[in-house]
Amino acid sequence: MVEYLVFELMEKLNNIMNLQTKKISKDNFSKFGQLISTQNIESQNINEETTKSFYNLVNIEIYGDDKQCRVNIFKSIKRIFPLEINILENHPLSSQAFIPLQKTNFIVVVAPVSDKPDLNLIEAFHVSPEEGINFKPKVWHFPLIATENSNYLTIDKKDSENNIEIYNFQNNDKIFLDYE
C-alpha cells in the first residue's frame, strides 16, 4: 500500500513543469510561425525618401470559404507571474499575427501542430520590443502574455466562428511560466 501511494505521488509530481523562456529568433520559431522584425531585412525608400518600407514580413494564411482577414486591436493587461499555463488554443483556418503597438516585450507559449498538444513539446519565447509574431494555422498556443499593459495589432480570419480549438489541461498537468 505504501509503495502504491509513493508511486501515485511521484506520478502526480511528474506532471508539474516549470517553463523557461528563450529569446525568439527566425530559426528557433520557424516551425510555429514567423518572427515579424525589420532586423536584417532589406528596405526600400519611399515617399520622397522620407520612409523606409519593409515589405512581405509575414505570410497571412486564410482557409475555408470566406478568405477575408480582419485587423484588430487587443488591449492586454500585464500578466502576473508565475503564470499557470492551463490551456492551449489553435486556429485551424488561419494564421494569427500579434504586433505590439508600444515598445514592449511579450511572451508566446507554443506547441507543435497535432490533434492534441503534446505538453512535453511546449516551448516559451521572449519577444523583444519592436518585434511581433505570426502563428501558423493549427499551432497550439497560450493566449497573449503581455509583460505590461499594452495594445497589440492582430491579424486573423474575419469569419472566426469555427476558427478556434481549445485544449484544457487535464488530470494533474501543471505548467508554470516565470518571468522577471
C-alpha positions in Angstrom: 0.0 0.0 0.0 2.8 2.4 0.9 4.6 1.7 -2.4 1.4 2.4 -4.3 0.9 5.8 -2.6 4.6 6.8 -3.2 4.2 5.8 -6.9 1.0 7.7 -7.2 2.5 10.8 -5.6 5.6 10.6 -7.9 3.2 10.3 -10.9 1.4 13.4 -9.9 4.6 15.3 -9.4 5.8 14.3 -12.8 3.0 16.3 -14.4 4.4 19.6 -13.0 6.7 21.5 -15.2 8.4 24.9 -15.0 8.8 26.5 -18.4 11.7 28.7 -19.2 11.6 31.4 -21.9 14.2 31.6 -24.7 14.9 34.6 -26.9 13.0 34.2 -30.1 14.7 34.1 -33.5 13.5 33.4 -37.0 15.2 30.0 -36.9 14.0 28.7 -33.5 10.4 29.9 -34.1 10.1 28.8 -37.7 8.1 25.5 -37.0 5.5 27.6 -35.1 5.3 30.7 -37.4 7.2 33.8 -38.3 9.1 36.4 -36.3 8.0 39.8 -37.5 11.0 42.1 -37.4 12.8 44.7 -39.5 16.3 43.5 -38.4 18.4 42.2 -41.2 15.6 42.9 -43.7 16.2 45.0 -46.8 14.1 48.1 -47.0 13.0 50.5 -49.8 12.9 54.2 -49.5 9.5 55.6 -50.5 7.6 58.8 -50.2 10.3 61.1 -51.5 12.9 59.3 -49.3 11.1 60.0 -46.1 10.0 56.5 -45.3 11.7 53.1 -45.2 9.3 50.4 -46.2 9.9 46.7 -45.2 7.7 44.5 -47.4 6.4 41.0 -47.1 7.3 40.4 -43.5 4.8 37.5 -42.9 2.6 35.1 -44.8 -1.0 35.7 -43.6 -2.8 32.3 -44.3 -6.6 32.2 -44.5 -8.5 28.9 -45.3 -12.2 28.0 -45.8 -15.0 29.5 -47.8 -14.5 33.1 -46.5 -10.9 34.1 -47.1 -11.1 37.6 -45.7 -8.8 38.6 -42.9 -9.5 41.1 -40.1 -7.3 43.6 -38.4 -8.0 44.0 -34.6 -6.5 45.8 -31.6 -6.2 43.8 -28.4 -5.8 45.8 -25.2 -3.9 43.5 -22.9 -3.3 43.6 -19.2 0.0 42.7 -17.7 0.1 39.0 -16.6 1.1 38.1 -13.0 4.0 35.6 -12.8 4.5 32.8 -12.1 1.7 32.2 -14.6 -0.1 28.9 -14.8 -0.3 27.7 -18.4 -3.6 25.7 -18.2 -5.0 25.8 -21.7 -3.8 26.0 -25.3 -5.7 27.1 -28.4 -5.2 26.9 -32.1 -6.8 28.5 -35.2 -7.3 25.8 -37.8 -8.4 28.1 -40.6 -5.9 30.9 -40.4 -2.6 32.2 -39.1 -2.7 34.8 -36.3 -0.3 37.7 -36.0 0.5 39.8 -32.9 2.3 43.1 -33.4 2.7 45.3 -30.3 1.8 49.0 -30.7 4.2 50.1 -28.0 7.8 49.2 -27.3 7.2 46.2 -25.0 8.2 42.7 -24.5 5.8 39.8 -24.6 5.9 36.0 -24.3 4.5 33.3 -26.5 4.0 29.7 -25.4 3.6 27.2 -28.2 3.3 23.5 -29.0 3.6 21.9 -32.5 0.7 21.2 -34.8 -1.1 18.0 -33.7 -4.6 16.7 -33.0 -3.9 17.2 -29.3 -1.0 19.2 -27.9 2.0 17.3 -26.6 2.7 19.0 -23.3 6.3 17.7 -23.4 7.0 19.7 -26.5 5.8 23.1 -25.2 8.2 26.0 -25.7 8.2 29.6 -24.5 9.7 32.5 -26.4 10.6 36.0 -25.3 9.7 38.5 -28.0 11.7 41.8 -27.9 10.3 45.3 -28.3 9.6 46.3 -32.0 9.1 42.6 -32.9 5.9 40.6 -33.4 4.9 37.1 -34.3 2.6 35.3 -36.7 1.4 31.8 -35.7 1.0 29.3 -38.4 -2.5 27.7 -38.7 -3.1 24.9 -36.2 -0.1 25.8 -34.0 -1.1 25.4 -30.3 -0.5 28.5 -28.2 -1.5 30.0 -24.9 -3.4 33.3 -25.1 -1.4 36.5 -25.3 1.0 37.0 -22.5 1.7 40.7 -22.0 4.5 41.7 -19.6 2.9 45.2 -19.2 -0.4 46.8 -20.0 -0.2 47.2 -23.8 -2.0 47.2 -27.1 -1.5 44.8 -30.0 -2.5 44.9 -33.6 -3.7 41.4 -34.5 -4.5 39.9 -37.9 -6.5 36.7 -38.4 -9.6 35.2 -40.2 -12.6 37.5 -40.4 -15.1 34.7 -40.0 -13.8 33.4 -36.7 -16.7 31.2 -35.7 -15.1 27.9 -36.5 -11.5 29.1 -36.2 -10.6 28.2 -32.7 -9.9 24.9 -30.9 -9.3 24.9 -27.2 -7.4 22.3 -25.2 -7.9 22.4 -21.4 -5.2 20.7 -19.5 -6.4 17.5 -17.8 -5.6 15.5 -14.7 -2.7 16.9 -12.8 -0.9 18.6 -15.8 0.5 21.8 -14.5 2.9 24.1 -16.3 4.2 27.3 -14.8 5.9 30.2 -16.6 8.1 32.6 -14.6 9.3 35.9 -16.0 11.4 38.6 -14.3 
